[in-house]
Amino acid sequence: MPADLVLLSARLLDPGTGRLLPHTALAAERGRIGFLGDDRDARALAGPGTTVVDLRGAVVTAGFTDGHLHPVSGAERTMGVDLSGCRDLAAVRTALAAAVRDLRPGAWLRGWGLDPNAFGTAPVATAALGPVLDGVPALIDLFDAHSALASERALELAGVDGPRRFEQGSEIVCDADGRPTGLLLEDAACEVVEAVAPRPTEAEIRARAAEVLAAMAASGLTGGHAMDANGDSLAVYAALEAEDALPLRLRIAPWCRPEASDADLAELVRLQGTGGALWRVAGVKLFMDGTIDNGTAWLETPDCHGQSDHAYWPDPRRYTRVITDLHRAGVPTATHAIGDAAVRHVLDAVERAQAESGRAGGGGTGSGTGGTGVVRHRVEHIETVPDDTVRRFAPLGVAASMQPTHCCEFTRADHTDNWSRRLGEERAGRAFRCRDLWEAGARVVLGSDWPIAPYPPLQVMAGARHRRPADLSLPPHGPEQALTPLQALQGMTVCAAWAAGEEDRAGRLAVGHRADLTVLADDPLRVPDTELAALPVLLTAVAGRVTHRAAGV
């Protein structure tokens, strides 16, 4: 049977070893790598329908997988005004004023990517934006997607005139007189205003998602671990695949909120393994805390504002029981845990689940395990943790899923940023301990958390290596936590495959492994750290099908 894809005159880089293979050609058949060898033998495998590409010395490696992203919800979220480049309030006001001028009368303004550092030392509140939003219903997502700013008109339309009580760690922030400031913390509070804001149509969301996913493929991504299935996300993936417009292989973890009932939990278990050829529900996403910037993280001791002193789950013991139930059902979990107390509690819960079920991270037979029979749990973000917590990941078989560009783009080496000021010197000094976790034996999975930070995988790997913002305008934050070039590459290939329980079929260049491939103009292990993000991506392929091909290739 002829091959589907033949790549010739290539340098084949295996992320597992970091070495170039002694071959110049690769052939893919039925979605998997079927041949590694020389050009002449590879040409003989081509038929009339085979895609044959002469790479003229370009480097082929296992396809990059983003370990944490939100493709569909992010596509919808980023349909508003992009404020991610605004560094101060003047820039924010200018961007919003331009958007207001283009609004139809009575229309809502949506924005995203607002960095709290733009407010300096002032409180994050709608009043700081001045009169630009007067009379305009507006809802603006802060960069972390865990908080939003609502204008006075938006609050009025939502019937919000004071504080409310929620069944999760959420808050409508009010001043001393009980009047809302516009700041909404965590999902339940944000959803009060989102419920009255107009939403794009299903067709608009699907079109935007297709656009985003195509751009992700062009950046070198062949896969992603999608950390939500909110709204109609699963239907969007199904529709895109039916239209042959799904260029990434996606592993999807729906949310389990604190208010979830036993029936809700049973439905999450039932969903495991459902999906299509390139997308599949595999795992459950939970939240143990919020964010440090918002004062909603869970820290061992409160932050410098007296905040971040409690969990997102009002009863953390309920979270522990849920982890045990999912573990017994063979369902892997991914828990958002940023603060030291949150991470500790997740690890405690996993340890208890393993002990009560009689199986550790190497046991289990559930459909959410990726086929290896392994229930592998994950902690997402891990922004500040002490030494004893770092050492617990490897023995428990828990993956450390981290986003180094969050450190690069939103914190500073001199600790003058909002994140660091809230934590204080000691805790800010142990920021995003990628290297320490790696050296302690943890599997470190790298991702972007898009739309929180940019998704190009080379930028993520570059940030892990140099710990500086993308424009290189600031010194590195915690350079001792930088990963080596090989570690950064493995963080988006072999470690991502391991976390999914798919190391026997993904993340390497080997016969029988998936033909999910990324082709680069040069060897990413030898390109300088500060030049890696600009390395051209020449071609990507998923299951042996080309999903991106640069001009001239």
KEFIPA-615488 format. One line per field, with one value per residue (C-alpha): residue number from 1; residue in one letter; y negated, x negated, z. Coordinates in Angstrom, 2 decimals, always signed. Each point is the difference from the previous one (the first is absolute). Example, Ala and Ser with C-alpha at 12.3 -4.5 7.8 and 13.67 -1.06 7.14 Angstrom:
<sites>
resi 1,2 $
resn A,S $
north +4.50,-3.44 $
east -12.30,-1.37 $
up +7.80,-0.66 $
</sites>
This chain:
<sites>
resi 1,2,3,4,5,6,7,8,9,10,11,12,13,14,15,16,17,18,19,20,21,22,23,24,25,26,27,28,29,30,31,32,33,34,35,36,37,38,39,40,41,42,43,44,45,46,47,48,49,50,51,52,53,54,55,56,57,58,59,60,61,62,63,64,65,66,67,68,69,70,71,72,73,74,75,76,77,78,79,80,81,82,83,84,85,86,87,88,89,90,91,92,93,94,95,96,97,98,99,100,101,102,103,104,105,106,107,108,109,110,111,112,113,114,115,116,117,118,119,120,121,122,123,124,125,126,127,128,129,130,131,132,133,134,135,136,137,138,139,140,141,142,143,144,145,146,147,148,149,150,151,152,153,154,155,156,157,158,159,160,161,162,163,164,165,166,167,168,169,170,171,172,173,174,175,176,177,178,179,180,181,182,183,184,185,186,187,188,189,190,191,192,193,194,195,196,197,198,199,200,201,202,203,204,205,206,207,208,209,210,211,212,213,214,215,216,217,218,219,220,221,222,223,224,225,226,227,228,229,230,231,232,233,234,235,236,237,238,239,240,241,242,243,244,245,246,247,248,249,250,251,252,253,254,255,256,257,258,259,260,261,262,263,264,265,266,267,268,269,270,271,272,273,274,275,276,277,278,279,280,281,282,283,284,285,286,287,288,289,290,291,292,293,294,295,296,297,298,299,300,301,302,303,304,305,306,307,308,309,310,311,312,313,314,315,316,317,318,319,320,321,322,323,324,325,326,327,328,329,330,331,332,333,334,335,336,337,338,339,340,341,342,343,344,345,346,347,348,349,350,351,352,353,354,355,356,357,358,359,360,361,362,363,364,365,366,367,368,369,370,371,372,373,374,375,376,377,378,379,380,381,382,383,384,385,386,387,388,389,390,391,392,393,394,395,396,397,398,399,400,401,402,403,404,405,406,407,408,409,410,411,412,413,414,415,416,417,418,419,420,421,422,423,424,425,426,427,428,429,430,431,432,433,434,435,436,437,438,439,440,441,442,443,444,445,446,447,448,449,450,451,452,453,454,455,456,457,458,459,460,461,462,463,464,465,466,467,468,469,470,471,472,473,474,475,476,477,478,479,480,481,482,483,484,485,486,487,488,489,490,491,492,493,494,495,496,497,498,499,500,501,502,503,504,505,506,507,508,509,510,511,512,513,514,515,516,517,518,519,520,521,522,523,524,525,526,527,528,529,530,531,532,533,534,535,536,537,538,539,540,541,542,543,544,545,546,547,548,549,550,551,552,553 $
resn M,P,A,D,L,V,L,L,S,A,R,L,L,D,P,G,T,G,R,L,L,P,H,T,A,L,A,A,E,R,G,R,I,G,F,L,G,D,D,R,D,A,R,A,L,A,G,P,G,T,T,V,V,D,L,R,G,A,V,V,T,A,G,F,T,D,G,H,L,H,P,V,S,G,A,E,R,T,M,G,V,D,L,S,G,C,R,D,L,A,A,V,R,T,A,L,A,A,A,V,R,D,L,R,P,G,A,W,L,R,G,W,G,L,D,P,N,A,F,G,T,A,P,V,A,T,A,A,L,G,P,V,L,D,G,V,P,A,L,I,D,L,F,D,A,H,S,A,L,A,S,E,R,A,L,E,L,A,G,V,D,G,P,R,R,F,E,Q,G,S,E,I,V,C,D,A,D,G,R,P,T,G,L,L,L,E,D,A,A,C,E,V,V,E,A,V,A,P,R,P,T,E,A,E,I,R,A,R,A,A,E,V,L,A,A,M,A,A,S,G,L,T,G,G,H,A,M,D,A,N,G,D,S,L,A,V,Y,A,A,L,E,A,E,D,A,L,P,L,R,L,R,I,A,P,W,C,R,P,E,A,S,D,A,D,L,A,E,L,V,R,L,Q,G,T,G,G,A,L,W,R,V,A,G,V,K,L,F,M,D,G,T,I,D,N,G,T,A,W,L,E,T,P,D,C,H,G,Q,S,D,H,A,Y,W,P,D,P,R,R,Y,T,R,V,I,T,D,L,H,R,A,G,V,P,T,A,T,H,A,I,G,D,A,A,V,R,H,V,L,D,A,V,E,R,A,Q,A,E,S,G,R,A,G,G,G,G,T,G,S,G,T,G,G,T,G,V,V,R,H,R,V,E,H,I,E,T,V,P,D,D,T,V,R,R,F,A,P,L,G,V,A,A,S,M,Q,P,T,H,C,C,E,F,T,R,A,D,H,T,D,N,W,S,R,R,L,G,E,E,R,A,G,R,A,F,R,C,R,D,L,W,E,A,G,A,R,V,V,L,G,S,D,W,P,I,A,P,Y,P,P,L,Q,V,M,A,G,A,R,H,R,R,P,A,D,L,S,L,P,P,H,G,P,E,Q,A,L,T,P,L,Q,A,L,Q,G,M,T,V,C,A,A,W,A,A,G,E,E,D,R,A,G,R,L,A,V,G,H,R,A,D,L,T,V,L,A,D,D,P,L,R,V,P,D,T,E,L,A,A,L,P,V,L,L,T,A,V,A,G,R,V,T,H,R,A,A,G,V $
north +0.00,-3.39,-2.42,-3.04,-2.28,+0.26,-2.48,-0.01,-1.60,-0.66,-0.07,+2.12,-1.13,+2.38,-1.93,+3.09,-0.02,-3.46,+1.59,-0.03,+3.40,+1.66,-0.40,-2.62,+1.01,+0.81,+1.51,+0.01,+2.46,+0.21,-2.77,+1.52,-0.07,+3.08,-0.54,-1.70,+0.37,-1.47,-2.07,+2.69,+2.56,-2.65,-1.06,+3.58,-0.20,-2.89,+0.49,-2.30,-1.45,-0.37,-3.43,-0.11,-2.90,-0.61,-1.83,-0.90,+0.55,-1.32,+1.59,+2.34,+0.69,+1.44,-2.36,-2.64,+0.41,-2.92,+1.46,-2.54,-2.10,-1.03,+0.08,-0.61,-2.06,-1.96,-0.57,-1.54,-1.94,-1.62,-1.35,-3.29,-2.81,+1.30,-1.83,+2.38,-2.49,-2.87,-0.68,-2.93,-1.52,-2.64,+2.74,+1.88,-3.10,-0.77,+3.52,+0.02,-3.46,+1.10,+3.06,-2.05,-2.30,+3.01,+1.36,-0.12,-1.84,+2.30,+2.68,+1.73,-0.43,+3.10,-0.03,+2.46,+0.27,-2.91,+0.22,-1.20,-1.39,-2.74,-1.39,-0.37,-0.03,-1.21,+2.38,+1.79,-1.71,-1.42,-3.53,+0.06,+0.12,-3.44,-1.10,+2.04,+2.63,-2.36,+1.34,+2.90,+3.59,+1.49,+3.18,+0.28,+3.19,-0.39,+1.91,+2.95,+0.76,+0.37,-3.56,-2.74,-3.69,-0.97,-3.55,-1.71,+0.51,+3.72,+0.42,-1.84,+2.27,+3.06,-1.28,-0.12,-2.66,+1.62,+3.12,+3.53,+3.39,+2.85,+3.74,-0.30,-2.41,-2.93,-3.63,-3.16,-2.49,-2.94,-3.15,-0.93,-1.20,+3.28,-1.37,+2.25,-1.21,+1.87,+2.71,+3.53,+2.83,+3.58,+1.69,-0.25,-3.76,-0.54,+2.13,-2.34,-2.67,+2.37,+1.34,-3.29,-0.78,+1.03,+3.00,+0.69,+2.53,+3.63,-0.62,-2.96,+2.01,+2.91,-2.29,-1.73,+3.35,+1.28,-3.13,+0.39,+3.71,-0.59,-2.64,+2.40,+2.59,-2.59,-0.73,+3.63,+1.47,+3.42,+0.59,-1.50,+0.88,-2.06,-0.84,-0.54,+1.20,-3.02,-0.95,+1.66,+0.71,+3.71,-0.70,-2.50,+2.61,+2.54,-2.49,-1.07,+3.60,+0.75,-2.94,+1.25,-3.22,+1.41,-0.27,+0.95,+3.18,-1.06,+1.69,-1.67,-0.23,-1.34,-1.97,+1.28,-2.91,+0.04,-0.02,+3.13,+2.69,+3.74,+0.19,-2.65,+2.02,+3.16,-1.86,-1.11,+3.63,+1.05,-2.57,+1.51,+1.40,-1.67,-2.11,+0.35,+1.01,-3.02,-1.13,+1.94,-0.64,+1.32,-1.32,-2.52,-3.55,-1.38,-3.20,-0.09,-3.77,-3.13,-2.32,-1.89,-3.24,+0.05,+0.98,+3.24,+2.49,+2.31,-0.69,+1.52,-3.51,-2.95,-2.29,-3.50,-1.32,+2.57,+1.93,+3.39,+1.83,+2.52,+2.66,-0.29,+3.01,-1.20,+3.51,+1.29,+3.40,+0.34,-0.59,+2.84,+2.35,-0.95,+0.76,+3.40,+0.79,-1.01,+1.92,+3.15,-0.46,-0.19,-3.67,-2.21,-3.49,-3.37,-2.46,-3.72,-0.68,-3.13,-0.68,+2.15,+1.11,+0.90,+2.11,+1.73,+0.88,+1.45,+2.21,+1.07,+0.91,+2.02,+1.82,+0.90,+1.12,+2.27,+1.46,+0.64,+1.58,+2.09,-1.33,-2.74,-2.10,+3.12,+1.78,-0.29,+1.18,-2.84,-1.27,-3.41,+1.37,-0.11,+3.77,+0.77,+0.92,-2.86,-2.60,-3.03,-3.11,-3.47,-3.32,-3.05,-3.20,+0.56,-3.60,-0.01,+3.08,+0.91,+2.71,+2.74,-0.36,+0.09,+3.37,+1.62,-0.05,+2.80,+2.62,-0.57,+0.12,-3.41,-2.11,-3.63,-1.95,-3.46,-3.13,-1.74,-2.94,-1.03,-0.62,-1.67,-2.35,-0.84,-0.05,-1.80,+0.89,-3.06,+1.08,-3.33,+1.72,+0.61,+3.77,-0.43,-2.90,+2.09,+2.98,-1.78,+0.70,+3.57,+1.47,-2.12,+1.33,+3.54,-0.83,+2.66,+2.58,+1.89,+1.08,+1.02,+2.16,+1.57,+0.78,+1.48,+2.53,-1.54,+0.11,-3.67,-0.63,-3.39,-1.98,-3.49,-0.08,-1.92,-2.49,-0.99,-0.05,+0.43,+3.57,+0.29,+2.99,-1.34,-3.10,+2.20,+2.06,-3.16,-1.43,+3.20,-0.38,-3.73,-1.01,-3.43,-1.73,+0.65,-3.43,+0.74,-3.42,+1.18,+2.14,+3.65,+0.80,+2.90,+1.01,+2.95,+1.48,-0.04,+3.29,+1.29,+0.08,+3.75,-0.27,-2.73,+2.12,+3.03,-2.12,-0.37,+3.50,+3.01,-1.46,-1.00,+3.55,+1.47,-2.17,+1.30,+3.62,+0.13,+0.36,+3.26,-1.75,-3.72,-2.54,+1.83,+0.63,+3.78,+2.54,+0.67,-3.38,-2.56,-1.97,-3.30,-2.01,-3.50,-1.12,-2.88,-1.93,+0.93,+2.14,-1.51,+1.44,-2.06,-3.25,-2.62,-0.46,-3.57,+0.97,+3.13,-1.71,-1.32,+3.38,+0.60,+2.81,+1.55,+2.76,+1.76,+3.29,+1.82,+3.72,-0.30,-2.77,-3.37,-2.71,-2.84,-0.50,-3.17,-1.71,+1.51,+3.33 $
east +0.00,-1.50,-1.02,+2.14,-2.99,-3.68,-2.57,-3.40,-3.42,+0.80,-1.80,+2.06,-0.20,+1.36,+1.08,-0.45,-3.77,-0.66,-2.04,+0.34,+0.97,-2.28,+2.69,+1.01,+3.59,+3.28,+3.19,+3.43,+2.79,+3.45,-0.87,-3.22,-3.68,-0.56,-3.55,-3.25,-2.86,-1.64,+1.53,-0.13,+1.93,+2.48,+0.71,+0.90,+2.82,+1.70,+3.06,+2.15,+1.78,-3.03,-1.12,-3.75,-2.03,-3.72,-1.00,-3.52,-1.59,+2.81,+0.51,+2.92,+0.97,+2.97,+2.95,+0.29,+2.84,+1.19,+0.61,+2.66,+2.17,+3.62,+0.65,+3.76,+0.68,-3.16,+1.17,+3.21,-1.78,-2.42,+2.69,-0.05,-2.54,-3.55,-1.48,-2.91,-2.51,+1.10,-2.64,+1.68,+3.43,-0.52,-0.44,+3.03,+2.19,-1.17,+0.77,+3.42,+0.90,-0.80,+2.21,+2.86,-0.05,+0.66,+2.89,+3.60,+2.28,+0.82,-2.46,-2.24,-3.75,-2.05,-3.73,-2.65,-3.62,+0.08,-3.12,+0.50,-3.53,+1.45,+1.69,-3.33,+0.62,+3.61,+2.92,+1.31,+3.36,+2.14,-0.34,-3.70,+0.96,+1.57,+3.07,-0.83,+2.62,+2.71,+3.35,-1.61,+0.77,-3.49,-1.54,-3.78,-1.87,-3.21,-2.94,+0.41,+3.59,+0.90,+1.27,+1.71,+0.82,+3.61,+1.09,+2.72,+2.48,-0.83,+0.49,+3.31,+1.24,-1.03,+1.77,-3.22,+0.15,-1.92,-1.81,+1.32,-0.72,-1.18,-0.48,-3.61,-2.84,+1.38,+0.67,+1.63,-2.49,+1.62,-1.32,+0.38,+3.55,+1.02,-0.03,-1.48,-3.34,+0.46,-2.54,+1.42,-2.12,+0.30,+2.60,+3.19,-0.35,-0.97,+2.91,+2.52,-0.87,-0.84,+3.56,+1.42,-2.72,+0.66,-1.94,-1.22,+1.93,-1.05,-1.13,-2.12,-1.63,-0.69,-1.55,-2.17,-1.08,-0.96,-2.08,-1.76,-0.71,-1.42,-2.34,-1.03,-0.90,-2.05,-1.91,-1.13,+2.65,+1.35,+1.90,+1.28,+1.46,+3.21,+0.89,+3.72,+3.07,+2.13,+3.09,+0.17,-3.74,+0.39,+2.54,-2.44,-2.77,+2.36,+1.17,-3.54,-1.14,+3.00,-1.05,-3.63,-0.95,-1.47,-3.80,-0.97,+0.35,+1.85,+0.34,+2.84,+0.62,+3.48,+0.34,+1.20,+1.10,+0.43,+3.78,+0.00,+2.41,-0.63,+2.04,-2.24,-3.05,+1.50,+0.59,-3.64,-1.04,+2.42,-1.47,-3.49,-1.19,+2.71,-1.00,-1.24,-3.13,-2.03,+1.82,+0.87,+1.26,-2.73,-0.13,+1.70,-1.11,+0.43,-1.00,-1.55,-0.51,+0.09,-2.91,-2.61,+0.63,+3.65,-0.61,+1.92,-2.87,-0.30,-3.19,-1.37,+0.07,+1.94,-1.59,-1.23,+3.59,+1.34,+1.61,-0.49,+0.77,+2.63,+0.78,+2.25,+1.92,+1.88,-0.52,-3.42,+0.89,+2.66,-2.72,-2.02,+2.98,+0.56,-3.64,+0.33,+3.21,-1.53,-3.20,+1.97,+1.89,-3.31,+0.45,-3.12,+0.40,-1.61,+0.32,-0.65,-2.14,-2.15,-0.69,-2.07,+2.98,+2.01,-2.79,-0.56,+3.68,+0.12,-2.99,+1.53,+3.22,-1.80,-2.05,+3.15,+1.79,-2.89,-0.15,+3.75,+0.22,-3.12,-1.53,-2.55,-0.61,-0.95,+3.32,+3.52,+1.87,+2.40,+0.83,-1.45,-3.52,-1.04,-0.14,-3.04,+2.09,-1.57,+1.96,-2.27,+1.08,-1.35,-0.39,+0.42,-2.08,-1.93,-1.14,-1.55,-0.81,-2.61,-2.66,+1.95,+2.87,-2.37,-1.30,+3.47,+0.91,-2.25,+0.85,+3.72,-0.34,+1.68,-0.85,-1.02,+1.82,-1.56,+0.16,-3.39,+1.19,+2.29,-3.16,-1.70,+2.82,+1.76,-2.73,-3.31,-3.40,+0.00,+3.36,+1.70,+2.91,+3.41,-0.55,-3.28,+1.18,+2.92,-2.21,-2.93,-3.66,-0.26,+2.89,-0.65,-3.54,+1.23,+1.93,+0.89,-2.58,-0.23,-3.63,+0.33,+3.01,-1.80,-3.09,+2.19,+1.25,+3.36,+1.29,+0.26,+2.59,-0.16,+2.93,+1.29,+3.43,+1.13,+1.68,-1.76,-3.35,-0.99,+0.18,-2.99,-1.88,-3.42,+0.76,+1.07,-3.20,-2.10,+1.56,-0.79,-3.61,-0.67,+2.74,+0.40,+2.92,+0.36,-1.43,-3.02,+0.47,-0.55,-2.58,+0.89,+2.20,-1.57,-2.61,-0.95,+3.42,-0.66,+0.32,-2.65,+0.83,+0.66,+2.15,+2.10,+0.47,+0.96,+2.47,+2.10,-0.56,-0.94,+1.24,+3.33,+0.36,-0.88,+2.56,+2.64,-1.06,-1.02,-3.77,+0.24,+1.42,-0.82,-2.72,-2.85,-1.25,+0.34,+1.65,+3.51,+0.35,+2.54,-1.02,+0.57,-2.98,-1.46,-2.57,-2.35,-2.54,-2.78,-0.77,+1.85,-2.59,-2.75,+1.83,-0.83,+2.65,+0.76,+0.45,+2.10,+3.40,-0.76,-1.08,+2.14,+2.54,-0.04,+2.59,+2.26,+1.81,+2.57,+0.54,-2.09,+2.19,-1.60,+1.77,-2.41,-2.54,-2.04,-0.43,-2.81,-0.04 $
up +0.00,-0.97,+2.73,+0.74,+0.64,-0.91,+1.30,-1.72,+0.55,+3.64,+3.30,+2.38,+3.63,+2.63,+3.14,+2.13,-0.39,-1.42,-2.77,-3.76,-1.37,-2.59,-2.66,-2.53,-0.77,+1.67,-1.34,+1.64,-0.67,+1.63,+2.42,+1.34,-0.80,-2.12,-1.23,+1.02,-2.44,-3.08,-2.78,-2.66,+2.02,+1.14,-3.60,-0.81,+2.55,-1.77,-2.17,-2.14,+3.03,+2.24,+1.18,-0.60,+1.41,-0.52,+3.18,-1.16,+3.40,+2.23,+3.42,+0.70,+3.59,+1.82,-0.17,+2.70,+2.49,+2.13,+3.44,+1.02,-2.28,-0.63,-3.75,-0.25,+3.12,-0.80,-3.55,+1.33,+2.74,-2.45,-2.31,+1.95,+0.35,+0.54,+2.98,+0.54,-1.37,+2.27,+2.63,+1.82,+0.53,-2.67,-2.61,+1.34,-0.18,-3.53,-1.22,+1.64,-1.30,-3.56,+0.44,+1.46,-3.03,-2.24,+2.09,-1.12,+2.45,+2.92,-1.08,+2.54,+0.05,+0.77,+0.70,+1.10,+1.13,+2.49,+2.20,+3.61,-0.14,-2.22,+3.15,+1.80,+3.75,-0.37,+0.52,-3.07,-0.44,-2.79,+1.40,-0.92,-3.68,+0.21,-1.97,-3.09,+0.90,+1.26,-1.14,-1.86,+1.04,+0.13,+1.35,-0.15,+0.87,+1.94,-1.40,+2.37,-1.15,+3.68,+0.36,-1.96,+0.17,-0.63,-0.75,+2.02,-2.83,-0.23,+3.75,-0.24,-2.80,+2.05,+3.11,+2.00,+2.71,+2.84,+1.23,-0.51,+1.48,-2.26,+0.41,-1.18,+0.74,-2.00,+0.86,-1.27,+1.40,+1.77,+1.65,+3.66,-0.68,-1.65,-3.54,-2.72,-1.32,-3.26,+0.86,-0.19,+1.42,-1.28,-2.16,+2.02,+0.39,-3.65,-1.18,+1.64,-2.56,-2.84,+0.26,-1.29,-2.53,-3.61,-1.30,-3.52,-2.04,-0.26,-3.56,+1.09,+2.79,-2.34,-2.61,+2.58,+1.49,-3.45,-0.55,+3.35,-0.48,-3.49,+1.41,+2.76,-2.63,-1.86,+3.22,+0.20,+2.27,-0.86,+3.23,+3.21,+3.35,+0.07,+3.57,-0.37,-1.88,+0.83,-1.93,-3.39,-0.27,-0.69,-2.74,-1.53,-0.11,-1.55,-2.63,-0.88,-0.36,-2.23,-2.17,-0.08,+1.79,+3.23,-0.37,+3.57,+2.03,+3.16,+3.39,+1.89,+3.75,+0.95,+3.22,+3.35,+2.18,+3.81,-0.35,-2.19,+1.17,+0.01,-3.20,-1.59,+0.99,-1.50,-3.26,-0.10,+0.38,-2.74,-2.42,+0.22,-3.32,-2.07,-2.95,-3.55,-1.88,+1.15,+3.14,+3.10,+3.51,+2.29,+3.55,+2.23,+0.82,+3.52,+1.79,+3.45,+0.04,-2.14,-0.76,+1.98,-1.93,+1.10,+3.61,-0.64,+0.11,+3.03,+1.94,+3.19,+1.46,-1.49,-2.56,+0.83,-0.35,+2.44,-2.86,-1.73,+3.23,-1.07,-2.60,-3.02,+1.36,+3.11,+1.39,-1.14,+1.46,-2.70,-2.61,+1.54,-0.23,-3.64,-0.86,+1.68,-1.91,-3.34,+0.70,+0.79,-3.26,-1.87,-0.91,+0.05,+1.42,-0.65,+2.87,-0.21,+3.06,+0.14,+3.67,+2.33,+2.12,-3.10,-1.49,+3.33,+0.29,-3.52,+0.69,+3.32,-1.82,-2.67,+2.63,+1.92,-3.18,-0.91,+3.49,+0.25,-3.46,+0.44,-3.18,-0.52,-3.08,-1.91,+0.52,-1.33,-3.03,-0.75,-3.45,+0.89,+0.44,-3.64,-0.42,+2.15,+3.04,+1.95,+1.99,-0.11,+1.83,-0.64,+1.75,-2.20,+0.45,+3.30,+0.30,+3.47,+2.11,+2.64,-0.26,+1.77,-2.48,-2.99,+1.17,+0.18,-3.71,-1.22,+2.68,-0.59,-3.79,-0.30,-3.05,+0.50,-2.72,-0.22,-2.11,+0.06,-2.08,+2.88,+2.00,-2.96,-0.99,+3.28,+2.67,+0.33,+1.36,+2.30,+1.50,-0.77,-1.76,+1.57,+0.35,+1.87,+2.17,+1.22,+0.85,+1.62,-0.59,+1.29,-1.95,-3.10,+0.08,-0.63,-3.14,-2.56,+1.13,-3.30,+0.39,+3.66,-0.81,-2.94,+2.04,+2.74,-2.54,-0.90,-3.57,-0.97,-2.71,-1.70,-1.33,-0.65,+1.70,-3.08,-0.11,+3.24,-1.81,-3.68,-1.33,-2.42,+1.43,-0.91,+2.08,+2.92,-0.26,-0.36,+3.16,+1.86,-1.11,+0.52,+2.53,-1.64,-1.75,-3.70,-0.88,+2.23,+1.62,+3.58,+1.80,+0.70,+2.98,+1.81,-2.60,+2.22,-0.86,-3.76,-1.84,-2.37,-3.74,+0.15,+3.13,-1.62,-3.13,+2.06,+1.96,-3.16,-1.39,+2.13,+3.31,-1.53,-1.35,+3.41,+1.79,-2.42,+0.53,-3.67,+0.18,-1.94,-3.06,+0.13,+0.68,-1.78,-3.52,-0.14,-2.26,+1.27,+1.66,-1.20,-3.05,+1.81,-1.20,+0.19,-2.56,+0.84,-2.03,+2.45,+3.04,+2.98,+2.39,-1.61,-0.69,+2.69,+2.69,-1.05,-3.67,+0.46,-0.14,-3.50,-1.42,-3.13,+0.08,-3.46,+0.30,+2.47,-0.41,+2.12,-0.55,-3.17,-1.44,-0.68,+2.02,-0.77,-2.75,-0.29,-3.33,-2.03,+1.85 $
</sites>
